[in-house]
Amino acid sequence: MRVFALILLVWLCQACATELSVGKVSSPNNQLHALVQLTKSGELSYSVNNKTKPLILPSHLGFTLQKQAPLEQFEMLSANVKSYKKQWQAPWGERKNIRNEYNELFVSLKDLRSERKMNLRLRAYDDGVAFRFEFPQQKALNEFVIMDEKTDFNLAENATSWWIEADYDSYEKLYKQTQVAEIKQVQTPFTVRNQDGTLLSIHEAALTDYASMTLKHKTGSQLTAELVPWQDGSKVKAKVPFRTPWRTVQIANDAKSLVASDLLLNLNEPSKLTDTSWIKPMKYIGIWWGIHLGVHTWKEGERHGATTERAMQYIDFAKQHNLQGVLFEGWNKGWEQWGTREAYLVPSDDFDLEKVANYAKQQGVAIIGHNETGGNIAAYENHVEDIFSIYSKLGINTVKTGYVAEQGFSNGEHHQGQFGVNHYRKIVELAAKYKIMLNAHEPIKDTGIRRTWPNMMTREGARGGEYNAWSEGNSADYTMTLPFTRLLAGPMDYTPGIFDVDFSRFDGQRYDWQGQEQKADYRVHTTLARQLANMVVLYSPLQMAADMIENYQGHPAFKFIEALDVDYDDTKIIDAEVAQYITVARRANQRWFIGSATNKDAREVSFKLDFLTANTQYQATIYQDAKDTDWLSNPEAYQVVTQMVDNETRLHLTLAAAGGAAIIIEPLND
């Protein structure tokens, strides 16, 4: 308490010396401290400390508006602090019970040059800080256009950072590791590590009716918000009352604490759905990977993938192997003319939709429909209610949407601008009306809206597994960066679980497609055991076992996928280091599933099972790299080890380079 008093005294003395008005708030555990400053000239800024150590130095806040004076000089009307502490239960996810505890500073402001009013709401949690701007109902401001949001992040150190470059229509980039001062413009989540090991990840929460935020380098270690623009150059079209998304900074002393953060979910509103009983996480397979490999095609023809016969084979396989869903891509006509009504409703000549839907229903297997819009938003919105209504009647309760349009939507707007954000939300809400779960590809980034709309299950939003089929692929270092960057935002449909790692099974059967040459060295850049580990590490409530079923049939390692649950009661991050390794344990009822994965470096992993129930005996079945496993020359070698364990047991694993281990721990019957 004396230390905290000293911190406040230092801040207040600084304020007096520079004639600052000060509002302050601290995290419930009193470790993080956020300060809002307002100079006599009216400049607004904030700063963040971890105990006495600065993390974010005073950083400017304000807005540039169209045909109005900027909002950047204020006087404070009032300021107050309140506390909140409550636990809520998620209908699905990495854990059921989530603690939401914070202290909040609310500052009411007025423009120095007019009667325009704006509020700043800042929250301090144990795992980070967040703030948003609110424009209340008022006479002095009604409709307005934001040209720029002047939110700065003046980082205290030129820290090591992990990032992908900003692209207003795609997140499908490879991560880079540099110092902050070397970046130009990046997407969020943007993760940095200070010299003392403290980690910060800048992102946003509750992105609603607003443009997505990227980060642009200013000077040194100073960044500023750069909103994705409309075609006319403006950023956000608004009308009071109005509020921005939360600007979030997740803060942790180590990597495992960063991954465990629930900050983004806590900043979103509670569920708008009173009944969520129809929302059910599942494992699924699909007529998909063979198309990316060039073995099958989306289009009709002799190599067409989605035929009635193959669809029923996949349904049978799902039924037999504890898989709850099947995805069919290329089942429809109009594949070359994305956006037409028939592209979503009219099956190809060799695909009997009603027969397949009825058969799936009889077998208790869900069909995952596929809607590829090609970025033709107007056409999709014209048809989508009709589409969802028909799907609902057919028993199709899950849809994978696609927005392949590298140059933006057909109307010239960006995926990540305010127009795109509003479109994606419209589809989520309409899907909820028809009790349809969504898996969005080429999406808007995740900002935690699954709490408010829990039918928004998963999304792509990064380079997924398909890149291994027709490009240089995703390295083990890349997939080991995802848990500390992209996955901080929420679940990802990465599509793991490839067993034919080097694509040797279908040599001579792969054909070039869309101008993509199928080179002999294209392959998955991990071991088979790492593919199993990815099923646990790269979380998705709709988790795809992505390989063709021919590669699973009769394979002993597939027993892990058969046993795996994808809806968890609790999750423990056992150990982790950014872009190097991670070990995750997830509990479903009384069983634990553990995924341990490494980057390009082989390593020894050791951890105690002290999260198991005391005085209980368990059996651990461990799928791991074998002694002779080599991701380049012998990637499919693995071993299965079974042993008795309890909460005093320490497991020792040897992970090959680009390797991993996947473990099932289940209590023994009395």
N, C-alpha and C positions, 0 to 999 in steps of 0.2 A: 504494500500500500504506500510505503514511504517512497519507493522508487517511482510509482505512478505519479505521486504528488510532485516529485522532482521534475518529471517529464512535463507536466502541465505548467509548472513554474517557469521552466525554460521557454516553452512556447509562448506563455503570456508575456514574458519579458521581451521576447523577440517582437511580439505584437506591439507592445508599448513603444519600443525603439523605432519601429517603422510606421507607427500610427495605423495599425491594422485592427479592424473588428474581427473577433474570433468566435467561431462556433466549432465545437469539438464533439467527437463520439468515439467510444472504444468498444472493442469486441467483448462479448460476455466473459471470456477468460482473461481479459485485460492485457492481451499480448499485442493486438493491433490497435493503432490509434490513427484516426483520420481527422484532419483539421481543415475547416473551410475559412478562407480569408477574404476580406473585402477591404480594399484600401480606401483612403479618403477620396481618391479620384474615381472610385467605383468599380475597379477591376476585381473580378471574381476569380478565385483559384481554390484548389484543394491540394492536400499533400497527405501522404501515408507513411507511418513509421511502424516497424516491427520492434516492439519494446522501445529502445532508444535509437535504433538504427534506421536511418531513412531508406525507404524503398522507392517512393515517388516524391520528388521534390515539388515545390509549388508549381501547379500546372493550370494554365489559363482555361476558362470556361466562357462560352458565349455563342452567339448566332449571328450570321449575316442573312438578312431577309431581302426579298425582292421588293423594290419600289418602297422601301421603308428604311429608316435609320437602323443600324445594327443594334442588337441587344448585347451590349458588352460593358456597360457602365450602370451600376445598380446602387440602390440604397436598400438596406435591410429593414423590412417592416416588423418582422418577428422571427424568433427561432426557438424551437423547443425540442426536447429529447424524450423519447419513449422507449420502452423495452417490450419485447415480445418473446414468448416461449411456449411452444406447442409441438406436439408430435402428430404427424399425419401418416396415413397408410396409403401406399401406392397400390393400384390394382394389379400391377405387374412391374418387373424390373430387377435390378441387381439386389435390392433389399426391399422388404415390405414396410418396415417402420422407419420413418425419416424424421429426425429432429430438426425443427425450424426455430432457431433462437438467434436473436439479433438485438442490437440497440440502434435506434434510428434518430438521426438529426433531420429535422424539417425546417427549412429556411424559406420564408416568404420574402420575395424581392420585388422592387419596383424600378423600372427604368428611370435613370436620372433625368432624361430629356423628354419624357412623356409619362402618361398614366398607365402604360403597358405593364402588366404584372407577369411574373414567372416564379415558380417555386422550384427549389432544389431539394430532393429527398435523397439522403445518403444513409446507407445501412452498413454497419460493421458486424460481421459474423466471425466466428473463430477460424473459418477457412477462407476469408477474403472480405473485400469491400465492394460495394456497388452503389451507383447513384443514377438517378434519372431526373429529367426536367419535366415540369408540368405547367401547362398554360391554362389557367382556370377561366371559367366563364367571366366575361368582362366587356365593358363598352368600348374600351380603347383598342381592343384587338379582336377580330372576328376570323375572317379567312386570311391566311397568310401563306407565303411560299418560302421555304428555307432554301437558301442558296448554298450555305455552308454551315456545318456544325463545328464550332471552334472548341472542341474538346481535346486537350493535350494530355499526354502521358509522358511526363518528364522523368524518365527513369534515373535513379540515383547512380547506377553503374552502367558502363558500357559492357553489358553482360553477354554471355554466350546465349544464342537464341536459335530456335528451331522454327522454320517457317516455309510456307509456299507463297509464291508471288501472287499478287492480286490479279485476277482475271474476272471481269464482271459477269461472265457467262459459264465459268467452269472452275471447279475445285480440283480437277484431276491433274495434279502436278506432283513432282517428286520433291520431298522435303530437303531443305538445305540447312546447314549448321554454320552460322557465322556470328560475329559480334554484332550488336545492335547497330552500331554506327555504319555497318556495311550494307544495310538493307535499303531498298528504295520504296516499295509499296507492297504490303503483304496482307494476306487474309488473316482472319482470326478463326479459332484460337491461336494466339501468338504466345509461345512459351519461352521464358528466359530463366537462366540460372545465374545468380550472383556468385561472387567468389567464395562466400561462406556457405554455399549450398542452398540458400533460400531460393525457392522457385516461385515465379509469378506467371500467370497465364491471363492475358487480356482477351476478353470476348464480349458478348452481349447476351442479355436474357430477355425473354418475352418480346421478340421482334414482331411487332404488330402494326400494320398500316404505316410503315416507315421504310426508308431505304436501308439496305444492309451496310454495315460499317466495315471498311478496310482501314489499315493504318499506313500513314505516309511518313517517311522520315523527314525531319526538319533540320536538325543539326545535332551533332554529338550523339547522345543517347535519348534525344527528345523526339517523340512521335506525336502525330495529330490525327484525329479522325478524318477520314475521307469517305464520304457517302457515295454510294453508287447512283449516278445521275439518271434522270429522265432523258429522253431524246432531245428535249429542248434545253438541256443544260441545268435545269433546276434539280433539286435533290428531293424535297418533300413538299407535298401539297397538303395543307392542314387547315382545320377549322376547330376553334375552341368549343368545348373543353378538349384538350389534346395532351398527350404525354408521349415521351420518347421511350424507346427500349431502355433497359438498364445497361449501363456501362459497367462491366464486371472485371474484377481483378482477383482471381483465385490465388491464394498465397499459402505456401506450405514450407515447412522446414526440411522436407525430404520428398522424394518422388512418390513413395507409396501413399503419403498423406495427400498429395496433389490429386492422384487418381481417385482417391476415396471421397473427394469433395462432392457435396450435394447442393452447392451454392446456386447453380443455375435452376435446378428444379424448384428450390425454395423461393426463388424470385418470381416464379410464374403463378398465376391465379389457380385456385383449386379447380377440380374437374367441373366442367359444365354438363357432364352426362350423369344423370341420376342412376341409370342402369348401365353397368359395365360388365354384366355377366356374360355377354356375347363376345367380349374381347378376350381372346385366348392365344397366348404365345404358342409357337409351334416350330418344329423342325420341318424342313421341306426339301424336296428334290425338284428337278425340273428338266424339261427339254430345252436346254440352254447352253451348257458347256460344249456339247457336240457341235453346236452351231458356231460358237466362237472359234473352235478348233478348225472349222472348215470340213468336218465330217458330214454334217447336215447343213441345211439351208433354212432361212426364214421363209423364203419364197416357195411357192408350189413348184413341183418338179420331181424328178426321180430320186433326188436326195432330200426331199422335204422332211424336216424333223417332226413337226407336230401333226402326225397322222392319227386317226382314230385308234389304229392298232397299237402304235407306240404309246399313246396316251394311256390306254388301258393296261399296258405292261407296267408303266410307271405307277399307276394307281395300285396295281397288285403288289408291286415291290414295296410301296409305302405302307400298305396295310400289313404286310408280312414283317416289316422291320421297324415298327414303332415310330414311323414318320407320319406327321399329321397332314401334310399338304403337298401338292404338286403344282409347279408353275409350268404353263405352256406359253412359249413365245413363238410367234409365227403361225398361230392357229387360224388367223383371219385373212380375209381378202383385203385388197387395198393397201398391202404393205408398202408399195412404192408411192402411195399417195396419202401420207400421214395427214390426219385431220378430217378425213371424210367419215361419214357416219358408218359406212360399211367396214372401215378399219377397226371399229370397236364392237360391231355386232354381227357381221356376216362372216360365217366360217368359210374356210377354204373348202374346195370340193371333196378333199380326202379327210376332212375333220368334221365329224358329226357331233356338234356341240351338245345337243340335247341328250344324245346317247351317252356321251362322256360324262356330262353333268349328273345324269341319273345313276350311272354306274358308280361314280365317286360317292354320291350320297348313300347308295346301298352299302358301300365298303367303309363308310365313316371317314372318308378322306376329303379334305378341303381342296377346292380348286382355287388357284391363285390366277386371276385374270391379268392380262397384260394390255395396257393402254399406252402405246407410243404416240405422242402428239407431234413429234418433229418440230415442236415450238409453235405450232399453229394454234394459238391460245383461243382466238375467237371461235374457230370451228369446234374446238373441244368444249368450250363453255356452252356453245349452242346445243350440244348433244349430251353432255355429261349426265344430266338428271335422268334422261331417258335410258342411258347406258346403265347407270347404277340401279335404276328401278328394275330393268330386265335382269341384270345380274342377281339382284336380290331374290327375284322369283325363281331363278335357276339354282339358287343355293350357293352362289359364288359370294363368299363373305370376305374376300381379300383381293386387293388390286395392287399390282405393281405399275406405277406410272413412269413414263419416260419423257424426257424433253431434250432429245438430241438436236441441238441447234447451236453450233459453235460460235456463230456470229450474232446470237441473240434471237429473240422471238421474231415471228414473221411480221409483227407490227413495228419492228425496230427497237423495241424496249429490251432492256437487259433482264436476264434471269433474276439478278440480285437487287434490282431497283425496287422502288415502292410498288410499281405495277406488278412485278413478279411476286413480291412478298404477298400482296393481296390476292393474287390468283391462287397461289399455293394454299393459302388459308381457306379460300372459298371451297376448294376441292376437299380439304380436310373436313370442313363443317358439313358439306353436302354428303360426304361419305358416311359421316356419323348418323345423318338422318336415315340412311338406308342400312345402317348397322354393317358397314364395310370397314375393314382395317386397311391401312395404307402402307405401302413400301415405295418411297419416292426415289427415283433415280434422276440424275441431273437436277437436284432439288435446290431449294434455298437451304442454307446451313441450319443445323439444329441449334435452337436457343432455349430448349427446355419446355416447349409447348405441349409435349406429351403429358405433362401434368394436367393441363387445362383440357386438352383433347387427346385422351388416352388411346384413341383409335389410330393416331399417328405413331405407328409402331417403330419404324426404322427407315433409314434412307442411306443413300450412297454418300455423296458429298466429299469424295476423295478418290484417288486412283484405286479402283477395286481389283479383284482377282482376275478379271477378264483380260487385263493388260498383259498377263503372262502368256496368253494364247497367241497374240499377234503383234508383240513388240518385244523390246529388250527386257520388259517385265519389271516386277517390283522386287527389289533386293530384300534380304533379311533385315538389313538396317532400316529400310523404309517401313516395313510392317512393325518393326520394334519401336519406331517413332510414333506410330498412330495412337497408342494408349495415352501418350503424354501431350497430344495435340488434338487431332480430330476427334478422338473418342471422349475427350473431356466435355465436348458439347453434347454427346448423347450417342445412342446406338448406331452402329454402322452395318449395312448389308455388304460386307466385304466379299462374301462367297468363298469361304475356306473349304477344307476337306477334300482336296485333290489327292488321289492315291496314285494315279499314273503320272508321277511327277515329271518325268522326262518325255512324256507323250509317245513312248515307244510302242504302246499297244496298237495304235492306229497308224503306224508308219505306212505310207503308200495310199492311205484313204483320205488324206487331208487335201483340200483344194483351196486355192487362193480365192478370196472374196473381198469385194469393195476395194480392190487395188492393193490389199494387204498381202504381201508375199509371206507364205508360211515357211520361214527359215528353219533349218535343221536345229539351230541352237536356241530356238524359243523353247521355254520350259518354265516350270515353277522353281523358284530359287530357295527352296528349303528342303528339309528331309520330310519323310512321311510322318514321323512322330511330331514334328513341328506343325504339320497340318492339323493333327488332332488337337494339339495344344491351342491352336488358333481358334478352335471352336469354343473354347472357354475364355481365352484372353480377349478376343475381339468380339465384344458382347453385342448380340442382337436378339431381340425377342422373337423375331422371325429369322431363324438361323438356317442358312442353306447348306446342306451337304452337296457341294456344287458339282461333283464329278458325274460322269455318265454311269448309269446303274451297272453297265457291263464291268466296270472297274471295282464295283463294290461286291458283286455277287460272289459268295463263298470266301470273301477275304476276312481272316480272323480279326484284323484291326478294326473292322466295321462294327464290331461288338461295342466298342466305346461309343460310337455315334448312336447306336441303337439305345444304349443305356442313358445317354445324356439327357438332362432336363435343361430347359432354357428359360424357366421362370423361377426366380430364386427368392428365398426367405432372407438370406443374408449373404454378404460378400466380404471377404477379408483380403486385403492386399498384403501378402506376406513379405515380399521384398521387391524392390524395383530400383532401377537407375535409368534415367532418360536415354532413350535410343540404344540401350545396351541389353537390358534383360528385365523380365518381370515374372513373378509367380503370384497367381491369383487363386483363391479358394472360394467356391460358391456353394451354398447349401440350399438344397431343395428337400423339404421335409427332413428326414434323418440322414440323407445321403449328401456327401460332399464331392464336388468335382473340382479338380485342381488342374490348372494349366500353367506350365513353366516353359518359357521361351527365351531364346538368346538371339543376338544379332549375328554378324559374320564370325564372331569369336566363339570358340569352344570354351566351356567353363564348367566348374563344379558348383553345384547348388546344394545347400544344406539348410534345413529348417525344421523347427519343432512343431508337432501337431497339437499345440496347447489350446487350440480352439475347439477340439473335440470334447464331448461331454465326459466328465471325470467318471472313473469306475465303470467304464463301458469298453468292451472289446469290439474292434472293428476289423474288417478285412480290406486291405488296400490292393487294388489291381492296377499295376503301373505299366503303361505303354510308353516305352522310351527308346531313344537311339541305342543301337547295338554297338559293340566295340569296333566293328568294321564299317559303321555308317559314315558315309562321306556324301555331302549334299550334291557334289558334282559327279562322282563316279559310282556311288552306291547309295543313292538317297532313300531307297525303299526298304533298306535293312532296319529292322527294329526288333525289340524283344519285349516280352510280357513277363513281369515279375509279380507274384502274389505273396503277400506277407501279412501277418497279424500285427495290428498297431493299436495304440491307445494314446491318450493325451500327453503321455510322457515320451512317446517315440520321436526320434529325430530321423527324418528321411535324408538320404544322400543321393543326389542325382548327378549323372555325368551327361551333359548336353553337348552334342557335337556342334561344330560350326553350323550356323543356320538351323540348329536343331531344337528339340524340345521334348517335353514329357507331358502325358495326359493321364490323370489318375482318378479312379473311382474309389471312394471310401464309404463303406456301408456297414452299419452295425450288424454283429452276428446275432442270430436268433438265439434266445435263451434255450 
